[in-house]
Amino acid sequence: MFKHFLLSALTPPTGLTGPSDFGSIATTVTNVLLGFAGALAVIFIVIGGIMYATSAGNDSQVQKAKSTITNAVIGLIITLLAYAIVAFVLGTFK
């Protein structure tokens, strides 16, 4: 009975199909990572905004908040550029 449980855990249910070629797998992975990076950037922008709002005029806290927001936006831009490069490369080799 234990062997049957392990085998059933390793075999996918019938009717489920996934990406079968490299292009669709790369596109799926890229989309998931882009969504994760976008959500992470939004979280850091919100954190930077909260830090800025609660800085109470403290110059070092204001600078830290601005740095957090700037770094989050730069990270988001790099992520979007990486996505554009991957989409271009996959579109070229289709």
ZALO-786448 format. One record per residue (C-alpha): residue number from 1; residue in three letters; x, z, y. Coordinates in Angstrom, 3 decimals, padded with zeros to 6 digits. Example, Ala and Ser with C-alpha at 12.3 -4.5 7.8 and 13.67 -1.06 7.14 Angstrom:
REM ZALO-786448
<1,"ALA",<012.300,007.800,-004.500>>
<2,"SER",<013.670,007.140,-001.060>>
END
This chain:
REM ZALO-786448
<1,"MET",<000.000,000.000,000.000>>
<2,"PHE",<002.876,000.766,002.384>>
<3,"LYS",<004.446,-002.658,001.737>>
<4,"HIS",<001.157,-004.346,002.628>>
<5,"PHE",<001.015,-002.410,005.902>>
<6,"LEU",<004.510,-003.511,006.891>>
<7,"LEU",<003.813,-007.147,006.063>>
<8,"SER",<000.555,-007.135,007.977>>
<9,"ALA",<002.374,-005.697,010.982>>
<10,"LEU",<004.859,-008.584,010.953>>
<11,"THR",<002.450,-011.481,010.540>>
<12,"PRO",<000.477,-012.662,013.559>>
<13,"PRO",<-003.293,-012.731,013.376>>
<14,"THR",<-004.847,-016.080,012.621>>
<15,"GLY",<-006.008,-018.054,015.609>>
<16,"LEU",<-003.225,-016.828,017.885>>
<17,"THR",<-000.963,-019.562,019.076>>
<18,"GLY",<002.006,-019.216,021.357>>
<19,"PRO",<004.383,-021.542,023.095>>
<20,"SER",<006.225,-023.740,020.673>>
<21,"ASP",<008.866,-025.568,022.686>>
<22,"PHE",<011.666,-024.328,024.923>>
<23,"GLY",<010.018,-025.527,028.140>>
<24,"SER",<006.835,-023.528,027.604>>
<25,"ILE",<008.733,-020.451,026.495>>
<26,"ALA",<011.000,-020.629,029.556>>
<27,"THR",<007.983,-021.172,031.824>>
<28,"THR",<006.147,-018.207,030.312>>
<29,"VAL",<009.170,-015.916,030.596>>
<30,"THR",<009.812,-017.078,034.159>>
<31,"ASN",<006.200,-016.463,035.181>>
<32,"VAL",<006.224,-012.962,033.700>>
<33,"LEU",<009.517,-012.081,035.395>>
<34,"LEU",<008.325,-013.563,038.692>>
<35,"GLY",<005.176,-011.443,038.563>>
<36,"PHE",<007.222,-008.348,037.767>>
<37,"ALA",<009.707,-009.045,040.570>>
<38,"GLY",<006.890,-009.704,043.040>>
<39,"ALA",<005.165,-006.452,042.153>>
<40,"LEU",<008.450,-004.579,042.413>>
<41,"ALA",<009.156,-006.105,045.836>>
<42,"VAL",<005.701,-005.092,047.087>>
<43,"ILE",<006.264,-001.544,045.811>>
<44,"PHE",<009.603,-001.327,047.647>>
<45,"ILE",<008.087,-002.745,050.833>>
<46,"VAL",<005.360,-000.086,050.671>>
<47,"ILE",<007.958,002.624,050.018>>
<48,"GLY",<009.974,001.391,052.995>>
<49,"GLY",<006.836,001.427,055.144>>
<50,"ILE",<006.041,004.983,054.130>>
<51,"MET",<009.634,006.007,054.832>>
<52,"TYR",<009.395,004.349,058.250>>
<53,"ALA",<006.080,005.999,059.074>>
<54,"THR",<007.299,009.453,058.058>>
<55,"SER",<010.731,009.198,059.688>>
<56,"ALA",<009.529,011.076,062.806>>
<57,"GLY",<012.063,009.280,064.965>>
<58,"ASN",<015.081,010.266,062.878>>
<59,"ASP",<017.447,007.333,063.370>>
<60,"SER",<019.072,007.553,059.935>>
<61,"GLN",<015.670,007.605,058.201>>
<62,"VAL",<014.469,004.658,060.295>>
<63,"GLN",<017.608,002.716,059.392>>
<64,"LYS",<017.176,003.556,055.690>>
<65,"ALA",<013.527,002.421,055.788>>
<66,"LYS",<014.419,-000.854,057.514>>
<67,"SER",<017.182,-001.426,054.990>>
<68,"THR",<014.760,-000.855,052.104>>
<69,"ILE",<012.256,-003.333,053.515>>
<70,"THR",<014.958,-005.912,054.282>>
<71,"ASN",<016.458,-005.647,050.805>>
<72,"ALA",<013.029,-006.000,049.185>>
<73,"VAL",<012.297,-009.154,051.182>>
<74,"ILE",<015.742,-010.611,050.383>>
<75,"GLY",<015.174,-009.863,046.691>>
<76,"LEU",<011.792,-011.573,046.807>>
<77,"ILE",<013.312,-014.648,048.470>>
<78,"ILE",<016.068,-014.813,045.835>>
<79,"THR",<013.447,-014.510,043.099>>
<80,"LEU",<011.380,-017.340,044.567>>
<81,"LEU",<014.477,-019.525,044.866>>
<82,"ALA",<015.393,-018.791,041.249>>
<83,"TYR",<011.858,-019.749,040.212>>
<84,"ALA",<012.127,-023.007,042.161>>
<85,"ILE",<015.438,-023.824,040.470>>
<86,"VAL",<014.023,-023.131,036.998>>
<87,"ALA",<010.913,-025.220,037.736>>
<88,"PHE",<013.099,-028.078,039.003>>
<89,"VAL",<015.389,-027.995,035.979>>
<90,"LEU",<012.497,-027.828,033.508>>
<91,"GLY",<010.704,-030.636,035.355>>
<92,"THR",<013.827,-032.793,035.266>>
<93,"PHE",<014.340,-032.465,031.506>>
<94,"LYS",<010.717,-032.985,030.414>>
END
